[in-house]
Amino acid sequence: MPDRSFLNWPFFEDRHRDLAERLEAWCEANLPVAHDDIDAACRELVAMLGRDGWLKPTAVDPENPQPLDVRTLCITRETLARHDGLADFAFAMQGLGTGAISLFGNDAQKEWLRQTRTGKAISAFALSEPRSGSDVANMDMEARKTSKGYVLSGEKTWISNGGIADFYVVFARTGEAPGAKGLSAFLVPADTPGLSVAERLEVIAPHPLARLKFDNVEVPATAMIGKAGDGFRVAMSVLDVFRSTVGAAALGFARRALDESIKRASGRELFGAPMADLQMVQGHIADMALDVDAAALLVYRAAWTKDRGASRVTREAAMAKLYATDRAQAVIDKAVQLHGGDGVRCGHIVESLYREIRALRIYEGASDVQKVVIARQVLAGG
């Protein structure tokens, strides 16, 4: 049984504790799903999560718009990740893909949220490009204004849900000013003429990923999310909400690795005594537990701060994402070591965690970039 004592921390309300208990029971009954066909598995997970109401927190309710509750998002991601990394992915991408619409979309655009919140449509966030990953302000994709709206030309890559999404939130250069001030965001349905999947991308922990090509894709002016030139602000606002949740997913992976290591150490004998009696093993377990608790404090501090009404939590979210993902990597590496040969055996949960965690230190702001973000915030007194 994973440690649940953190739910008594003052960051949480009774509704969060109730959510954690109900979701835990749901995960035990429904996860993991078969991963033989990743696209089909993700579609199944989105449908299941939507059917049973777990996707509602990923986007605002068009009927009763309330701010996104980041603590709910984090608890959900942590719990899902502990049970099935692909379930966490399916949940997270529904939120990231619709974040711009929740925060800046008009009433017509928010109609999509009725479908994503119920699992009837899959969303995607198309920001990264072949030449500009972490350097968002340097993107090349162009949105040329016409009498009817805009024409989008260029490529996006490493797009999660690429190839299975029903629509994409796409960022492109509209040219109101140089650099970051000349970007805008658009809602583009997947069946729009000229939009194609140029390549499906395979990674060590399989997820639906693709490189997308936009060949003179025409969209109406009403496809723009927010105002022209506000694209960078839109993207950063979305990441400000969802970046801490990446740390929460890493925390879920780390908790599972710690739980598996405790079972391993308690149930295996070495040199005539339980493995858990060895001081070296105890040292590893202590380090893992310390990293898990420290990461949890940073993750839920960032989420609580945002939920309390802070306009930006750039520093807190960057710290949470950086520390939780880096330390989860260390926790899982120790788990592999404690499991010996089983830790690198294909199909073992620890081996799966080892592959799952690595990407979290790259996407939504690589660890090195988070250090730059944190330093700038500290130096600026933020």
Protein Blocks (a to p, Z undefined) as FASTA:
>chain_A
ZZfklmmpmkbcfklmmmmmmmmmmmmmmpccdfkbmmlmmmmmmmmmmmnopmmmmpcc
fklccdddfklmmmmmmmmmmmomklmmmmmmmmmmmmmmmmmpcfklmmmmmmmmnopa
ccdddfbcfklmklmmlpfbdcdddfklpadedddehiehihjacbdcddddehlaghjl
lcccddddfklghiacfbdcddfbdcdddddddehiacdfklpgcjehilmmmmmmmmmm
mmmmmmmmmmmmmmmmmmmmmmmmmmpceehiafklpmklmmmmmmmmmmmmmmmmmmmm
mmmmmmnopabfklmmmmmmmmmmmmmmmmmmmmmmmnmmmlmgghiaklmmmmmmmmmm
mggpifklmmmmmmmmmmnoZZ
